[in-house]
Amino acid sequence: MTELPEQTQEVLQALSKERLIDTILLQAEKIAFLSKKIIDLEAKLNTDSTNSSRPPSSDNPYNKPARKSGKKGKPGAKKGHKGHRQEMLSPTQTEHLVPRPCSCGCDREYNELKPFYTHQHIEFPEIELKVTHFVLLQGRCADCGKLNKAQVPDEYTTGYGPRMTAVIAELAGNNGDSRTIIQNFCSSVMGFSISLGAIQKVLDRASEAIKPHYDAIGDTARQAEVNHVDETSWRQNAILCWLWVLTNATVAFFMIHNQRSKEAFKALIKDWEGILVSDGYGLYRKWVGLRQTCLAHLTRDAKALSESKNPDIAKFGNNALKELQRLCHMAHAPPSVGEWRMFYARFVALITRNIANKDEAGRFSRRLMREIDSLWLFLEKAGVSPTNNHAERMLRFAVCWRKRSLGTASDKGNRWVERMLSLRQTCRLQGKRTFPILVEAIESYFKEQAPNISWIAQA
């Protein structure tokens, strides 16, 4: 075999070295890329409701939260929670009970009898439907012989009265029960049979009856100085829509829109220009007025950074978490001038030290810098909360409704959901019962009269 010239061998060796170097560099880049991807996937795998915006229902049921050290607290509601207890109602019947014969064996009656305690016993009367048959008569005019027929009075044409309609609406809207469950309830408890189509017609009438309340709730919400805004996904015929809420301390206004956009936001608030409390969604950050960003969202994101495997990012996340938690605590314990100056100096220094970094700490620092004017408005304005938890609590029932029903099937169904959610949550905020309001609204609708909506704006 003929040997290659020495010069040719040197050229081939040089080419091999260059290829080897290129291969090593290419593999090094690939290893760095895959390593970063593994870190990101592991971080995503470790996310839950405490360090991300995921709902608690999505948490792994096998991963129980670690118990806090120290004395175990008592089960039930914590101190400060408004409790629910049995109230003393007006009696429909009163019985006075005397003591049993005394253990001494005497047969004498008791002297100085007086009440010392009232035991209340509550029971339903036997459910008995009030059924009226309107027998329509027909007859011929004695003069002209024309055949005339009687007609059902307008307020009875539906076949179901205001209270029966309100019961069905209460089950479907206030409880979120399905049409089949309502059908079974009517058969088992109320003692009458009703078709699924008839239930839907009843709910359509209830939806029209509470439309004035829905409009009044929206008008009242848009007159408030401070409002919380949030949105969650909804489905109409399996097509993605969005359920929006505009809420404050007295009312909650819901709207289903096919977009999560500026157009939908404008349709929700219309001409309102007050103080906005929201999360960090880009649409809300463009709000031209005063805005309080949700510190709970930032706290969860900071917690996720504190759990990073990169020690520098974990240290930054831990420091950011402490400062954000300290800021939230100021809502209940306002700081002194000295305490605020120290906090502000630490917070700004934490941001400026990391703002130029090209990692998660740098991105979070730049996010805090963009939001810095909206982080502590709650310390300056009365009635402003440091978090958007109020809007999320208002949406919680709607999310459960969506999971049970898988959404709606028509625009008419969307209107029913909007109106009933608005009425239900507004009544809860104002401590009112929905059923009497439903009865009055439906009675007014049947009589073609305006319902009483004055209570909405009076709170």
GUTORZA-752785 format. One record per residue (C-alpha): residue number from 1; residue in one letter; z, y, x. Coordinates in Angstrom, 1 decimal. Layout:
(NUM,'A',(Z,Y,X)),
...
END
This chain:
(1,'M',(0.0,0.0,0.0)),
(2,'T',(-1.0,3.4,1.4)),
(3,'E',(1.8,5.8,2.0)),
(4,'L',(1.6,9.3,0.5)),
(5,'P',(1.3,12.2,2.9)),
(6,'E',(4.6,13.7,4.0)),
(7,'Q',(3.7,17.0,2.5)),
(8,'T',(3.0,15.4,-0.9)),
(9,'Q',(6.3,13.5,-0.8)),
(10,'E',(8.2,16.8,-0.3)),
(11,'V',(6.4,18.3,-3.3)),
(12,'L',(7.3,15.4,-5.5)),
(13,'Q',(11.0,15.5,-4.3)),
(14,'A',(11.1,19.3,-5.1)),
(15,'L',(9.7,18.6,-8.6)),
(16,'S',(12.2,15.9,-9.2)),
(17,'K',(15.1,18.1,-8.2)),
(18,'E',(13.8,20.9,-10.5)),
(19,'R',(13.5,18.4,-13.4)),
(20,'L',(16.9,17.0,-12.7)),
(21,'I',(18.4,20.5,-12.7)),
(22,'D',(16.6,21.4,-15.9)),
(23,'T',(17.8,18.2,-17.5)),
(24,'I',(21.4,18.8,-16.5)),
(25,'L',(21.3,22.4,-17.8)),
(26,'L',(19.8,21.2,-21.1)),
(27,'Q',(22.4,18.5,-21.5)),
(28,'A',(25.2,21.0,-20.7)),
(29,'E',(23.9,23.3,-23.4)),
(30,'K',(23.7,20.4,-25.8)),
(31,'I',(27.3,19.3,-24.9)),
(32,'A',(28.6,22.8,-25.5)),
(33,'F',(26.8,23.0,-28.8)),
(34,'L',(28.1,19.7,-30.0)),
(35,'S',(31.6,20.4,-28.8)),
(36,'K',(31.7,23.6,-30.8)),
(37,'K',(30.3,21.8,-33.8)),
(38,'I',(33.0,19.1,-33.5)),
(39,'I',(35.7,21.9,-33.4)),
(40,'D',(34.2,23.6,-36.5)),
(41,'L',(34.0,20.3,-38.4)),
(42,'E',(37.6,19.3,-37.5)),
(43,'A',(38.8,22.8,-38.6)),
(44,'K',(36.8,22.3,-41.9)),
(45,'L',(38.3,18.9,-42.4)),
(46,'N',(41.8,20.3,-42.0)),
(47,'T',(41.4,23.0,-44.6)),
(48,'D',(43.3,23.0,-47.9)),
(49,'S',(44.6,25.5,-50.5)),
(50,'T',(47.1,26.9,-48.0)),
(51,'N',(44.6,28.0,-45.3)),
(52,'S',(41.4,28.6,-47.3)),
(53,'S',(40.2,29.8,-50.7)),
(54,'R',(40.0,26.2,-52.0)),
(55,'P',(41.9,25.6,-55.2)),
(56,'P',(45.1,23.4,-55.1)),
(57,'S',(43.4,20.8,-57.3)),
(58,'S',(41.0,20.0,-54.4)),
(59,'D',(43.8,19.1,-52.0)),
(60,'N',(44.1,15.5,-50.8)),
(61,'P',(46.8,13.8,-53.0)),
(62,'Y',(47.8,11.6,-50.1)),
(63,'N',(48.6,14.5,-47.8)),
(64,'K',(52.0,15.7,-49.1)),
(65,'P',(53.2,19.0,-47.9)),
(66,'A',(56.0,18.9,-45.3)),
(67,'R',(59.4,19.5,-46.7)),
(68,'K',(61.1,22.6,-45.7)),
(69,'S',(64.2,22.2,-43.5)),
(70,'G',(67.5,23.1,-44.9)),
(71,'K',(69.2,22.6,-48.2)),
(72,'K',(67.0,21.2,-50.9)),
(73,'G',(66.6,23.6,-53.9)),
(74,'K',(67.3,22.7,-57.5)),
(75,'P',(64.3,21.6,-59.6)),
(76,'G',(63.0,23.9,-62.3)),
(77,'A',(62.4,27.6,-62.6)),
(78,'K',(63.7,29.8,-59.8)),
(79,'K',(65.9,32.8,-60.0)),
(80,'G',(64.2,35.8,-61.7)),
(81,'H',(61.8,33.6,-63.8)),
(82,'K',(61.7,34.6,-67.4)),
(83,'G',(62.9,31.5,-69.3)),
(84,'H',(62.0,30.0,-72.6)),
(85,'R',(64.9,29.0,-74.9)),
(86,'Q',(65.3,28.1,-78.5)),
(87,'E',(65.8,31.1,-80.7)),
(88,'M',(68.1,31.4,-83.6)),
(89,'L',(65.7,31.6,-86.6)),
(90,'S',(66.4,33.0,-90.1)),
(91,'P',(67.7,30.0,-92.1)),
(92,'T',(66.0,28.7,-95.3)),
(93,'Q',(69.1,26.7,-96.1)),
(94,'T',(72.7,27.1,-94.9)),
(95,'E',(75.5,24.4,-95.1)),
(96,'H',(79.1,25.1,-94.2)),
(97,'L',(80.8,22.0,-92.6)),
(98,'V',(84.6,21.7,-92.6)),
(99,'P',(86.5,19.6,-90.0)),
(100,'R',(87.1,15.9,-90.6)),
(101,'P',(90.7,14.9,-91.7)),
(102,'C',(93.2,15.7,-89.0)),
(103,'S',(94.4,12.8,-86.8)),
(104,'C',(98.0,13.5,-87.8)),
(105,'G',(97.2,11.6,-91.1)),
(106,'C',(98.1,14.5,-93.5)),
(107,'D',(96.0,15.1,-96.6)),
(108,'R',(96.4,18.9,-96.5)),
(109,'E',(93.4,21.2,-96.5)),
(110,'Y',(92.7,23.4,-93.5)),
(111,'N',(93.9,27.0,-93.3)),
(112,'E',(92.1,30.0,-91.7)),
(113,'L',(88.7,28.4,-91.7)),
(114,'K',(86.1,30.5,-89.9)),
(115,'P',(82.8,29.9,-88.1)),
(116,'F',(82.9,29.1,-84.4)),
(117,'Y',(79.4,27.7,-83.8)),
(118,'T',(76.0,27.4,-85.6)),
(119,'H',(73.9,24.3,-85.0)),
(120,'Q',(70.2,24.9,-85.8)),
(121,'H',(68.0,22.1,-87.1)),
(122,'I',(64.3,22.7,-87.4)),
(123,'E',(61.8,20.5,-89.3)),
(124,'F',(58.4,20.8,-90.7)),
(125,'P',(58.0,20.5,-94.5)),
(126,'E',(55.7,17.7,-95.5)),
(127,'I',(52.1,19.0,-94.9)),
(128,'E',(50.4,19.4,-98.2)),
(129,'L',(47.0,21.0,-98.4)),
(130,'K',(46.3,23.6,-101.0)),
(131,'V',(42.9,22.5,-102.4)),
(132,'T',(41.2,24.6,-105.1)),
(133,'H',(38.2,23.3,-106.9)),
(134,'F',(35.8,26.0,-108.3)),
(135,'V',(33.9,24.3,-111.1)),
(136,'L',(30.8,26.4,-111.5)),
(137,'L',(29.6,26.7,-115.1)),
(138,'Q',(26.1,27.5,-116.3)),
(139,'G',(25.0,28.7,-119.7)),
(140,'R',(22.2,30.3,-121.6)),
(141,'C',(22.4,33.9,-122.8)),
(142,'A',(23.0,34.1,-126.5)),
(143,'D',(20.4,37.0,-126.8)),
(144,'C',(17.5,36.1,-124.4)),
(145,'G',(18.2,32.4,-123.7)),
(146,'K',(18.1,32.9,-119.9)),
(147,'L',(20.0,30.3,-117.9)),
(148,'N',(22.7,31.9,-115.8)),
(149,'K',(24.9,30.1,-113.2)),
(150,'A',(28.4,31.0,-111.9)),
(151,'Q',(28.9,31.9,-108.2)),
(152,'V',(31.7,31.2,-105.8)),
(153,'P',(33.7,34.4,-104.9)),
(154,'D',(32.6,35.8,-101.5)),
(155,'E',(35.9,35.1,-99.8)),
(156,'Y',(35.8,31.4,-100.7)),
(157,'T',(32.2,30.5,-99.8)),
(158,'T',(33.0,29.0,-96.4)),
(159,'G',(35.1,26.1,-97.8)),
(160,'Y',(37.9,26.7,-95.3)),
(161,'G',(40.4,29.5,-95.8)),
(162,'P',(41.7,31.9,-93.2)),
(163,'R',(44.7,29.9,-92.1)),
(164,'M',(42.8,26.7,-91.8)),
(165,'T',(40.0,28.4,-89.9)),
(166,'A',(42.7,30.0,-87.6)),
(167,'V',(44.3,26.6,-86.9)),
(168,'I',(41.0,25.1,-85.8)),
(169,'A',(40.3,28.3,-83.7)),
(170,'E',(43.8,28.0,-82.2)),
(171,'L',(43.2,24.4,-81.2)),
(172,'A',(39.8,25.0,-79.7)),
(173,'G',(40.4,28.4,-78.1)),
(174,'N',(44.1,28.8,-77.3)),
(175,'N',(44.5,25.1,-76.3)),
(176,'G',(41.0,24.4,-75.1)),
(177,'D',(40.8,21.2,-77.2)),
(178,'S',(37.4,19.5,-77.7)),
(179,'R',(35.7,19.2,-81.1)),
(180,'T',(36.5,15.5,-81.2)),
(181,'I',(40.2,16.1,-80.6)),
(182,'I',(40.3,18.7,-83.3)),
(183,'Q',(38.5,16.3,-85.7)),
(184,'N',(41.2,13.6,-84.9)),
(185,'F',(44.0,16.2,-85.4)),
(186,'C',(42.7,17.3,-88.8)),
(187,'S',(42.5,13.6,-89.9)),
(188,'S',(45.8,12.4,-88.5)),
(189,'V',(48.1,15.4,-89.0)),
(190,'M',(46.4,17.6,-91.7)),
(191,'G',(45.1,14.7,-93.8)),
(192,'F',(41.5,15.6,-94.3)),
(193,'S',(38.2,14.7,-92.8)),
(194,'I',(35.8,17.2,-91.2)),
(195,'S',(32.6,16.8,-89.4)),
(196,'L',(31.9,18.1,-85.9)),
(197,'G',(29.2,20.3,-87.3)),
(198,'A',(31.6,21.9,-89.7)),
(199,'I',(34.1,22.5,-86.9)),
(200,'Q',(31.4,24.3,-85.0)),
(201,'K',(30.6,26.5,-88.0)),
(202,'V',(34.3,27.3,-88.4)),
(203,'L',(34.5,28.4,-84.7)),
(204,'D',(31.3,30.5,-85.1)),
(205,'R',(33.0,32.4,-88.0)),
(206,'A',(36.2,32.8,-85.9)),
(207,'S',(34.1,34.2,-83.0)),
(208,'E',(32.5,36.8,-85.2)),
(209,'A',(35.9,37.7,-86.7)),
(210,'I',(37.5,38.5,-83.3)),
(211,'K',(34.5,40.4,-81.9)),
(212,'P',(36.2,43.8,-82.8)),
(213,'H',(39.2,42.7,-80.8)),
(214,'Y',(37.0,41.7,-77.9)),
(215,'D',(35.3,45.1,-77.8)),
(216,'A',(38.7,46.9,-78.1)),
(217,'I',(40.1,44.9,-75.2)),
(218,'G',(37.1,45.9,-73.1)),
(219,'D',(37.5,49.5,-74.0)),
(220,'T',(41.2,49.5,-73.2)),
(221,'A',(40.7,47.8,-69.8)),
(222,'R',(38.1,50.4,-68.8)),
(223,'Q',(40.7,53.2,-69.5)),
(224,'A',(43.3,51.8,-67.2)),
(225,'E',(44.1,53.4,-63.8)),
(226,'V',(44.4,50.1,-62.0)),
(227,'N',(42.4,46.9,-62.6)),
(228,'H',(42.1,43.5,-61.0)),
(229,'V',(38.6,41.9,-60.8)),
(230,'D',(37.6,38.4,-60.0)),
(231,'E',(35.0,35.8,-60.9)),
(232,'T',(34.6,32.1,-61.0)),
(233,'S',(31.7,29.8,-61.6)),
(234,'W',(30.6,28.7,-65.1)),
(235,'R',(28.0,26.4,-66.5)),
(236,'Q',(25.6,26.8,-69.4)),
(237,'N',(23.5,23.7,-69.9)),
(238,'A',(24.3,22.7,-66.3)),
(239,'I',(22.8,26.0,-65.1)),
(240,'L',(25.1,28.1,-62.8)),
(241,'C',(26.6,31.2,-64.4)),
(242,'W',(29.6,33.3,-63.5)),
(243,'L',(32.8,34.1,-65.5)),
(244,'W',(34.1,37.6,-64.7)),
(245,'V',(37.5,39.1,-65.5)),
(246,'L',(38.7,42.7,-65.6)),
(247,'T',(42.4,42.7,-66.1)),
(248,'N',(45.6,44.8,-65.8)),
(249,'A',(49.2,44.5,-66.9)),
(250,'T',(48.3,44.7,-70.7)),
(251,'V',(44.8,43.3,-71.3)),
(252,'A',(42.3,40.8,-69.8)),
(253,'F',(38.6,41.2,-70.5)),
(254,'F',(36.3,38.3,-69.8)),
(255,'M',(32.5,38.3,-69.5)),
(256,'I',(30.0,35.5,-68.7)),
(257,'H',(26.9,36.6,-66.8)),
(258,'N',(24.1,34.6,-65.3)),
(259,'Q',(24.5,36.4,-61.9)),
(260,'R',(27.1,37.2,-59.3)),
(261,'S',(25.6,40.6,-58.5)),
(262,'K',(26.0,44.3,-58.7)),
(263,'E',(24.3,44.2,-62.0)),
(264,'A',(26.9,41.9,-63.4)),
(265,'F',(29.7,43.9,-61.9)),
(266,'K',(28.3,47.0,-63.5)),
(267,'A',(28.1,45.3,-66.9)),
(268,'L',(31.7,44.3,-66.6)),
(269,'I',(33.2,47.7,-65.7)),
(270,'K',(30.6,50.1,-67.1)),
(271,'D',(31.8,53.6,-66.4)),
(272,'W',(35.3,52.7,-65.1)),
(273,'E',(36.2,54.5,-61.9)),
(274,'G',(39.9,53.6,-61.2)),
(275,'I',(41.7,51.7,-58.5)),
(276,'L',(40.2,48.3,-57.8)),
(277,'V',(42.3,45.3,-56.7)),
(278,'S',(40.0,42.5,-55.5)),
(279,'D',(39.3,39.9,-52.8)),
(280,'G',(37.0,40.6,-49.8)),
(281,'Y',(33.7,39.8,-51.6)),
(282,'G',(31.0,42.1,-50.2)),
(283,'L',(30.2,43.6,-53.6)),
(284,'Y',(33.8,44.8,-54.0)),
(285,'R',(34.0,46.3,-50.4)),
(286,'K',(31.3,48.7,-51.4)),
(287,'W',(33.5,50.2,-54.1)),
(288,'V',(33.4,54.0,-53.7)),
(289,'G',(36.8,54.6,-55.2)),
(290,'L',(40.3,53.5,-54.0)),
(291,'R',(40.6,49.7,-53.5)),
(292,'Q',(43.4,47.3,-52.5)),
(293,'T',(42.1,44.1,-50.9)),
(294,'C',(43.9,40.9,-51.5)),
(295,'L',(46.3,40.2,-48.7)),
(296,'A',(46.8,36.6,-49.9)),
(297,'H',(43.2,35.8,-49.0)),
(298,'L',(43.6,37.3,-45.5)),
(299,'T',(46.9,35.5,-45.0)),
(300,'R',(45.3,32.1,-45.8)),
(301,'D',(42.4,32.8,-43.3)),
(302,'A',(44.9,33.9,-40.7)),
(303,'K',(46.8,30.6,-41.2)),
(304,'A',(43.6,28.7,-40.7)),
(305,'L',(43.1,30.5,-37.3)),
(306,'S',(46.7,29.8,-36.3)),
(307,'E',(45.9,26.0,-36.7)),
(308,'S',(42.9,26.2,-34.3)),
(309,'K',(42.8,23.9,-31.3)),
(310,'N',(41.8,26.8,-29.1)),
(311,'P',(45.1,28.2,-27.9)),
(312,'D',(43.9,31.8,-27.6)),
(313,'I',(42.6,31.8,-31.2)),
(314,'A',(45.7,30.0,-32.4)),
(315,'K',(47.9,32.6,-30.8)),
(316,'F',(45.9,35.4,-32.4)),
(317,'G',(46.0,33.7,-35.8)),
(318,'N',(49.7,33.2,-35.6)),
(319,'N',(50.3,36.9,-34.7)),
(320,'A',(47.9,38.1,-37.5)),
(321,'L',(49.7,35.8,-40.0)),
(322,'K',(53.1,37.2,-39.1)),
(323,'E',(51.9,40.8,-39.5)),
(324,'L',(50.1,40.2,-42.8)),
(325,'Q',(53.1,38.4,-44.2)),
(326,'R',(55.3,41.3,-43.1)),
(327,'L',(52.9,43.7,-44.8)),
(328,'C',(53.1,41.7,-48.1)),
(329,'H',(56.9,41.7,-47.9)),
(330,'M',(56.8,45.5,-47.9)),
(331,'A',(55.8,45.4,-51.6)),
(332,'H',(59.4,44.3,-52.3)),
(333,'A',(61.2,46.1,-49.4)),
(334,'P',(59.4,49.3,-48.6)),
(335,'P',(59.7,50.1,-44.8)),
(336,'S',(61.3,53.1,-43.3)),
(337,'V',(59.2,55.6,-41.3)),
(338,'G',(60.2,53.9,-38.0)),
(339,'E',(59.5,50.4,-39.3)),
(340,'W',(56.1,51.5,-40.5)),
(341,'R',(55.1,53.1,-37.2)),
(342,'M',(56.1,50.0,-35.3)),
(343,'F',(54.2,47.8,-37.6)),
(344,'Y',(51.1,50.0,-37.6)),
(345,'A',(51.1,50.2,-33.7)),
(346,'R',(51.4,46.4,-33.4)),
(347,'F',(48.7,45.8,-36.1)),
(348,'V',(46.1,48.1,-34.6)),
(349,'A',(46.8,46.8,-31.1)),
(350,'L',(46.3,43.3,-32.3)),
(351,'I',(42.9,44.3,-33.7)),
(352,'T',(41.7,46.3,-30.8)),
(353,'R',(42.6,43.6,-28.2)),
(354,'N',(40.3,41.1,-30.0)),
(355,'I',(37.7,43.1,-31.8)),
(356,'A',(35.0,42.6,-29.0)),
(357,'N',(35.5,38.9,-28.8)),
(358,'K',(32.6,36.7,-29.9)),
(359,'D',(34.8,34.0,-31.5)),
(360,'E',(36.8,33.5,-34.7)),
(361,'A',(39.5,35.9,-33.5)),
(362,'G',(36.9,38.6,-32.9)),
(363,'R',(35.2,38.1,-36.3)),
(364,'F',(38.6,38.3,-38.1)),
(365,'S',(39.6,41.4,-36.1)),
(366,'R',(36.3,43.1,-37.2)),
(367,'R',(37.0,42.1,-40.8)),
(368,'L',(40.4,43.6,-40.7)),
(369,'M',(39.0,46.8,-39.2)),
(370,'R',(36.4,47.0,-42.0)),
(371,'E',(39.2,46.5,-44.6)),
(372,'I',(41.9,48.6,-42.9)),
(373,'D',(41.7,51.5,-45.4)),
(374,'S',(42.3,49.0,-48.2)),
(375,'L',(45.2,47.0,-46.8)),
(376,'W',(48.2,49.1,-47.8)),
(377,'L',(47.2,51.1,-50.8)),
(378,'F',(50.0,49.4,-52.7)),
(379,'L',(52.5,51.3,-50.6)),
(380,'E',(51.0,54.6,-51.7)),
(381,'K',(50.1,54.1,-55.4)),
(382,'A',(52.5,52.9,-58.1)),
(383,'G',(51.2,49.9,-60.1)),
(384,'V',(49.0,48.5,-57.3)),
(385,'S',(49.7,44.9,-56.2)),
(386,'P',(49.1,43.7,-52.6)),
(387,'T',(47.3,40.6,-53.9)),
(388,'N',(44.8,39.7,-56.5)),
(389,'N',(47.0,36.9,-57.9)),
(390,'H',(47.1,38.5,-61.3)),
(391,'A',(43.3,38.1,-61.8)),
(392,'E',(43.5,34.5,-60.4)),
(393,'R',(46.3,33.6,-62.9)),
(394,'M',(44.2,35.0,-65.7)),
(395,'L',(41.3,32.8,-64.7)),
(396,'R',(43.3,29.6,-64.3)),
(397,'F',(43.1,28.6,-67.9)),
(398,'A',(39.4,29.3,-68.0)),
(399,'V',(38.9,27.1,-64.9)),
(400,'C',(40.8,24.2,-66.7)),
(401,'W',(38.6,24.8,-69.8)),
(402,'R',(35.5,24.6,-67.7)),
(403,'K',(36.6,21.4,-66.0)),
(404,'R',(37.3,19.8,-69.4)),
(405,'S',(34.2,21.0,-71.3)),
(406,'L',(31.8,21.3,-68.3)),
(407,'G',(30.8,24.7,-69.6)),
(408,'T',(28.9,25.7,-72.7)),
(409,'A',(25.5,24.9,-74.2)),
(410,'S',(24.3,28.2,-75.6)),
(411,'D',(24.7,32.0,-75.5)),
(412,'K',(26.7,31.7,-78.7)),
(413,'G',(29.1,29.4,-76.9)),
(414,'N',(29.4,31.9,-74.1)),
(415,'R',(30.3,34.6,-76.6)),
(416,'W',(33.0,32.4,-78.1)),
(417,'V',(34.5,31.6,-74.7)),
(418,'E',(34.5,35.3,-73.7)),
(419,'R',(36.1,36.5,-76.9)),
(420,'M',(38.8,33.8,-77.2)),
(421,'L',(39.8,34.0,-73.5)),
(422,'S',(40.1,37.8,-73.8)),
(423,'L',(42.3,37.5,-77.0)),
(424,'R',(44.4,34.6,-75.7)),
(425,'Q',(45.2,36.2,-72.3)),
(426,'T',(45.8,39.7,-73.8)),
(427,'C',(48.2,38.2,-76.3)),
(428,'R',(50.1,36.4,-73.5)),
(429,'L',(50.3,39.6,-71.4)),
(430,'Q',(51.7,41.5,-74.4)),
(431,'G',(54.0,38.7,-75.6)),
(432,'K',(52.2,38.3,-78.9)),
(433,'R',(51.3,35.1,-80.8)),
(434,'T',(47.6,34.5,-81.2)),
(435,'F',(47.7,32.6,-84.5)),
(436,'P',(48.9,35.5,-86.8)),
(437,'I',(46.3,37.7,-85.2)),
(438,'L',(43.6,35.1,-85.8)),
(439,'V',(44.6,34.8,-89.4)),
(440,'E',(44.5,38.5,-90.0)),
(441,'A',(41.2,38.8,-88.2)),
(442,'I',(39.6,36.0,-90.2)),
(443,'E',(41.0,37.3,-93.5)),
(444,'S',(39.4,40.7,-92.8)),
(445,'Y',(36.1,39.1,-91.8)),
(446,'F',(35.9,37.2,-95.1)),
(447,'K',(36.7,40.4,-97.0)),
(448,'E',(34.3,42.4,-94.9)),
(449,'Q',(37.0,44.8,-93.8)),
(450,'A',(38.0,46.1,-90.4)),
(451,'P',(40.8,44.2,-88.7)),
(452,'N',(43.9,45.6,-87.2)),
(453,'I',(43.2,46.3,-83.5)),
(454,'S',(45.7,49.1,-82.9)),
(455,'W',(48.1,46.8,-81.2)),
(456,'I',(45.7,46.3,-78.2)),
(457,'A',(45.9,49.8,-76.9)),
(458,'Q',(49.6,50.5,-77.9)),
(459,'A',(51.1,48.2,-75.3)),
END
